[in-house]
Amino acid sequence: MISAGDVFRNLAKEHSMSLGQFGKLAESDPAIDRMIDERQKDIALSRDNIILEGRLAGHMAGDEALCIWLKASLKVRVERIVGREGSSFEAKLNETIERESSESLRYREIYDIDINDLSIYDLVIESNRWNQYQICDILKTAIDNLGGFFNE
């Protein structure tokens, strides 16, 4: 799996910046997003049968990919971040709101993409409802029923 978030975090670390600082830099420097895209593409091209994970992955993948969006409420997303990274709910809530606002602005300005428009996705799953195993079952069913989708 190639995670745009991991690429972003690694680049922030390489630049000795916090995620918030790096996000602010990315708002004023489109080269940052292009650097993330290029790094993700380089990794993707070096492998077969991969999963691209990121807010822009569905927009970048093209027609040959099965595009899936896992949707969750802000509260659930923040709870998951706190569980994964620690810190307080309030701190992660503020960071998440700031990051998502920054990303939305950048994606519209750089790519003319409305990140909240989910119409490009083949499947949107409300992940508040199901755990990761149930979601995997849903995805497996979808992939198994594609037939020759990937061979056309």
C-alpha positions as CSV (number, residue, x, y, z in Angstrom):
1,M,0.0,0.0,0.0
2,I,1.2,3.5,-0.8
3,S,-0.1,6.1,1.6
4,A,-0.1,9.8,0.6
5,G,-0.3,10.6,4.3
6,D,2.9,8.6,5.0
7,V,4.6,10.3,2.0
8,F,3.5,13.7,3.4
9,R,4.7,12.9,6.9
10,N,8.0,11.7,5.7
11,L,8.5,14.8,3.6
12,A,7.6,17.0,6.6
13,K,10.2,15.1,8.7
14,E,12.8,15.5,5.9
15,H,12.2,19.2,6.1
16,S,12.3,19.2,9.9
17,M,8.7,20.6,10.1
18,S,5.5,19.7,11.9
19,L,2.6,18.5,9.8
20,G,0.9,21.9,10.4
21,Q,4.0,23.8,9.3
22,F,4.5,21.6,6.3
23,G,0.8,22.0,5.4
24,K,1.1,25.8,5.5
25,L,4.2,25.6,3.4
26,A,2.3,23.4,0.9
27,E,-0.4,26.1,0.7
28,S,2.1,28.6,-0.6
29,D,4.3,26.3,-2.6
30,P,2.6,24.0,-5.2
31,A,5.9,22.2,-5.6
32,I,5.2,20.4,-2.3
33,D,2.0,18.7,-3.6
34,R,3.7,17.9,-6.9
35,M,6.6,16.3,-4.9
36,I,4.1,14.1,-3.0
37,D,2.4,13.1,-6.2
38,E,5.7,12.3,-7.9
39,R,7.0,10.2,-5.0
40,Q,3.7,8.3,-4.9
41,K,3.7,7.7,-8.7
42,D,7.3,6.5,-8.6
43,I,6.5,4.0,-5.9
44,A,3.3,2.9,-7.7
45,L,5.1,2.4,-11.0
46,S,7.6,0.2,-9.4
47,R,5.0,-2.4,-8.2
48,D,2.1,-4.4,-9.5
49,N,-1.3,-4.9,-7.8
50,I,-1.1,-2.0,-5.4
51,I,-3.4,0.0,-3.2
52,L,-3.0,3.8,-3.5
53,E,-4.2,5.5,-0.4
54,G,-4.8,9.2,-0.2
55,R,-7.4,11.9,-0.6
56,L,-6.4,12.4,-4.3
57,A,-5.7,8.8,-5.2
58,G,-9.1,8.3,-6.8
59,H,-8.6,11.4,-8.9
60,M,-5.1,10.4,-10.0
61,A,-5.7,6.7,-10.5
62,G,-7.7,6.9,-13.8
63,D,-10.3,4.7,-15.3
64,E,-8.3,1.5,-15.0
65,A,-8.5,1.5,-11.2
66,L,-11.3,0.6,-8.8
67,C,-11.8,3.8,-6.9
68,I,-13.1,3.4,-3.3
69,W,-13.7,6.1,-0.7
70,L,-13.9,5.1,3.0
71,K,-16.0,7.8,4.7
72,A,-16.2,8.5,8.4
73,S,-17.5,11.4,10.5
74,L,-15.1,14.0,11.8
75,K,-15.6,12.6,15.3
76,V,-14.7,9.1,14.3
77,R,-11.7,10.2,12.2
78,V,-10.3,12.2,15.2
79,E,-10.9,9.3,17.6
80,R,-9.0,7.0,15.3
81,I,-6.1,9.5,15.0
82,V,-6.0,9.8,18.8
83,G,-5.9,6.0,19.1
84,R,-3.1,5.7,16.6
85,E,-1.0,8.7,17.5
86,G,-2.0,9.7,21.1
87,S,-2.6,13.3,22.3
88,S,-5.9,14.8,23.3
89,F,-9.1,14.7,21.3
90,E,-9.3,18.5,21.2
91,A,-5.7,18.9,19.9
92,K,-6.2,16.3,17.1
93,L,-9.6,17.8,16.3
94,N,-8.0,21.2,15.7
95,E,-5.1,19.7,13.7
96,T,-7.5,17.7,11.6
97,I,-9.8,20.6,10.8
98,E,-6.7,22.8,10.0
99,R,-5.2,20.0,7.8
100,E,-8.4,19.3,5.9
101,S,-9.1,23.0,5.3
102,S,-5.5,23.4,4.0
103,E,-5.8,20.3,1.7
104,S,-9.2,21.4,0.3
105,L,-7.8,24.8,-0.6
106,R,-4.7,23.4,-2.2
107,Y,-6.5,20.7,-4.2
108,R,-8.9,23.2,-5.6
109,E,-6.2,25.7,-6.5
110,I,-3.6,23.2,-7.8
111,Y,-5.8,20.5,-9.5
112,D,-9.2,22.2,-9.7
113,I,-10.6,19.3,-7.6
114,D,-13.4,19.5,-5.0
115,I,-12.2,16.9,-2.5
116,N,-15.8,16.6,-1.1
117,D,-17.2,15.5,-4.5
118,L,-17.3,11.7,-4.2
119,S,-18.9,11.2,-7.6
120,I,-15.7,9.8,-9.1
121,Y,-15.7,6.8,-6.8
122,D,-17.0,3.4,-7.8
123,L,-17.8,2.6,-4.2
124,V,-18.3,4.8,-1.1
125,I,-18.3,3.0,2.2
126,E,-19.5,4.6,5.4
127,S,-16.8,3.2,7.8
128,N,-18.6,4.4,11.0
129,R,-20.9,1.4,10.5
130,W,-18.4,-1.4,10.1
131,N,-15.1,-2.6,11.5
132,Q,-12.1,-3.2,9.4
133,Y,-12.9,-6.9,8.9
134,Q,-16.4,-6.2,7.7
135,I,-15.0,-3.5,5.3
136,C,-12.5,-6.0,3.9
137,D,-15.4,-8.4,3.3
138,I,-17.3,-5.7,1.4
139,L,-14.2,-4.8,-0.6
140,K,-13.5,-8.5,-1.4
141,T,-17.1,-8.9,-2.6
142,A,-16.8,-5.9,-4.8
143,I,-13.5,-7.0,-6.3
144,D,-14.7,-10.6,-6.8
145,N,-17.7,-9.3,-8.7
146,L,-15.7,-7.2,-11.1
147,G,-15.2,-10.1,-13.4
148,G,-12.9,-8.9,-16.3
149,F,-12.8,-5.3,-15.1
150,F,-9.0,-5.3,-14.7
151,N,-8.3,-7.4,-17.8
152,E,-10.2,-5.3,-20.4
